[in-house]
């Protein structure tokens, strides 16, 4: 009787496992399909795109859309701007947010609670778009590369994550270092930072992904074509493609066959701008999981 119960339990667990696998496969497909659709769409001919027959595999395989993307004016310059704003944003965030989090993590800091509340308020209450623009203008950051970096050096959410991690480091390590005559800077750079590499990697990835995908600040503060990042170019293509698609529909698709589909070119640009982050993300995935758990366990 016990053997029958054990066999029935094993079969039940096996069914549950297969159901979980099926659910995971479905979720994975729903996550990956939009990107795969963009790739297939960008590799399809203009005629196939106009007839909207593209689903899983490219129809009329061609590289013409990517060729047109690489022939766009200022594409290389925009790529360099995106790379430098991403690197600058990561460094600025780690310096400003990290130092703020380290200071607030100290229980002996006077007014620690009120300083934390003051830094968290902007998460819920914004100063408004017009005052922010006037502020950037008075700081001479309009049409300036540093408008991508300086206003985004501090994020309250990232500060909370880093503060929580710093508070989890045993205080006895710092006390023993002080007994040996170590200064605060030496403790920070030789003890705290080496032990905090997981949270540093999490914040660096958070900041890097945001900086790479950001386009709204470029739309507000940048009018020079030489300073526009890749995502700003993609946003302009999204606006231009709606007009072009309307003209092509009125011409019966003849323009698409002779000039190419702006929708397919837009998809090619989207793949080109998204691919670097997709290639880097898997190497930081384990740090993302740990970062989420930090915020979930202790606020």
N, C-alpha and C positions, 0 to 999 in steps of 0.2 A: 504493500500500500504506500509506504514511504517512497519507494522507487518510482511509482506512478506519479505521485505528487511532485517529485523532483523533476521528472521528465516533462510534466505539464508546465512547471515553472520555467524550465529552460526554453521550451517552445514559445511561451508567452513573452519572455525576455527577448527572444530572437525576433519575434514580430515587432515588438516595440523598437528594437534597434533598426530594423529595416524601414519602419515608418519614419524614424528620426532621420535616417540617411536620405529618404525620399524628400522630406521637408527641407533638409539642408541643400539638396540638389536643386530644388525648385527656387529657393531663396537665392542661391548662387547664380542660377540662370537669370533671374530677374535683375540681379545686380550687374552682371556682365553683359547682358544682351544690349542695353542702350549704347555702350561703347562699341561693341562689335557691329551694331547697326550703323554707327557713324563711320566705322572703317569700311564696311561694305559699300555704303552710300558714296563715300569719297573715292572709291576705286571703280565705280560704275560709270558707264558712258553717259553723256548728256541726254541721249534719247531714252535710255532706261530710266533715268532720274525723272524726266518729264512725264513718263507714263506711270511712274510710282509703282514699279514692279519689284523694287529691291526689298528683300526681306533678310535672308541669312547670308547669302553669298553674292559677291559682285556680279553684275550683269554687264556684259560688254567690257571686260576688264581693261582698264586704262590708267596710266599715270598722269594724264593731262591735267587733272585737278591739282595734284601736288606740284607739277611744273609751274602752273600759274601762281600757286601760293609762293613758291620760292622766287618768282619773278616780281613779286610785289615790291613797290618802293618802300624803303625804310624797314623791311622785315628783319634784316640782320641787325640793324641798329636797335630795333625794338626788342629783339631777343637779348641783346647785351644789356639793355636797360632793365629788362625783367630779371636777368641773372644778378645784376649788381644791386637792384632794390631788394631782391630776396636775401642775398648775403648780408647786405647792410641792415636789413630788418632783423635778421636772426641775431647778428652781433649786438645791435642796439637793444633788442628785447632782453637778451641774456644779461647784458650789463645793467640796464636800468631796473628791469623787473626783478632780476636776481638779487641785486644789492638791496632793493627795497624789501624783498621777501626775507632776506637774511636779517636785516635790522629788525623787522617786525616780529620775527620768530623769537627774539630775545625777551624773556619775561621781565628783565630789568629795564627795558626801554620806557622812559617816562611818557605817559599818555598813549601807550601802545594801543589800547582799545579804541580811543577816539581817532587816532591816525588811521587805523584799519577801516573804521566806518567812513571816514572822509575819503579814502581811496576807493571804497566800494560804491559810494553814491553814484558816480558817473555810469556804473553798469545799468542803473535804472532810470536816471534822469539825464537827458542830454541838454547841452547848451543851445541847440538849434542850428540849423544849416547856415542861416545868414550871419549870425555872430561868429560862427566858426570860420566862414569864408573871410570875413573882415579881419579876424585875428590872423589868419594865414597871410592875408595881403599886407598887413602892417608888419609882419615878421619877414616880409620879402621872400616868402616861400612859394608864391604863385609863379608858375613856369620855372620852378627850381627843382632839381633832382631830389633835394633833401626833404621835400614835402612828402615823399614816399616813406621816409625813414623816421624822421624826428617825431611826428605826431603819433607814431605807432610803437614807440619804444616801451610804453608802459600799458599793460593790460591787467585789470584787476583780477580777472579769473585766473590768469597764469600766475599772478602773484600769490593767490590763495593756494594754488597747487604747490608752488615751490615752498611757501611758508609751512604748509603742512608736512612736507617732506623734511625740511630742515628741523622741525620740531621733533620728528621721529628719530633723529640722530642722538645717541646717548650723550648727555651733558658731561659724563665722566671723561670722555675723550678730550673735550675742550679744557676741562679742569686740569687734567694731567699735563696737557701741553702748556698751560699757563704756569704750572709749577716748574716746568723745565725752562721757563723764560720766553716762551713764544709770544709774539705780538698778535693782535687781532688779524692783521693782514696775512701773517704766516699761517695762522689757524685756518683762515678762510681758504687760502690757495693750496695748502698742503694736506688739510684734513677734510674740510667741508666739501670742496669741489670734487676731489677724487671719489668721495663716498656718494656724491649726488649726481653722478653721470647719467643714471637712468632718467631722472626728472629733467636734467638739462637736455637730454636727447628728445624727450617728449615736448618740451617748450620750444626747442629749436624746430621740430617738425611742425608743430602747430603754427608757429610764426612763418615758417617757410612756405607752407601750403597756402596760408592766407595771402602772403605777399605775392606769390606767383599767380594766384587767381584773381587778385584785386584789379578792378577797372574803374570803380566809382570815383575814387580820388583823382585819377587821371582825367576823368570826364569833367570834374569840378575845377581843378586847379591847373590843368595843363592844356595849352592851346598850340604849343610848338610841336610839330610832327617829330622832331628829333628826340623828344623826351617821352613819347608815348610808349608804354609797354605793350607786350603782345596781346594781352587781354583787351586793351583799349582798341586795338586794331580789329580784333574779333567782334567787339561790340559794334564798331562802325560798319563792319560787313553785315552784321545781323540787320541793322537798320537799312542798309543799301539793298540787301537782297530782297526785301519785301517789295520794293519798288520795281526791281528788275524782274522778279517773278511775275508781277502783274503785267508788265510789258510783254514778257514772253508768252504768257497765256493769251494775250490779245493778238499776238502775231502767229498763233497756232503752233508755237514751239520751233519755228524756223530759226529764230535767233539763238536758241539753245544749241542747235546742231552746228551753227557756224561759230559761235562765240563761247560755248560752254555754259553750263548751268551755274549760276551764282550760289545756289543752294549746295551743290556738290563741292564747290570751292570753299564754301563756309565750313562744311563738314571736314574737309581736308585741313583747314586751318585749326579747327577744333581739336582734331587728332594730334596735330603737330604741337599745339600748346599744352595738351594734357599728357602726352607721352612721357616727358621728363619726370613729372610727379609720380606717375604710375610705376615707372622703373625704380624710383627711389623708395617709395612707400613700403614695399615688403621688408626692406632691411630694418625699418623702424617699427614694425607691427607689434613686436613683443613689448616695446617701450610704451606704445599707445595703450595696451591692455593694462600695464602697470600704472600708468598715469590715471586712467579711469578709476582703477581700484583705489588709488590714493584719495581721490575726491569722494569716493563712495564710503570709505571706511571712516574718514575723519574730516569734518568740514572746518 
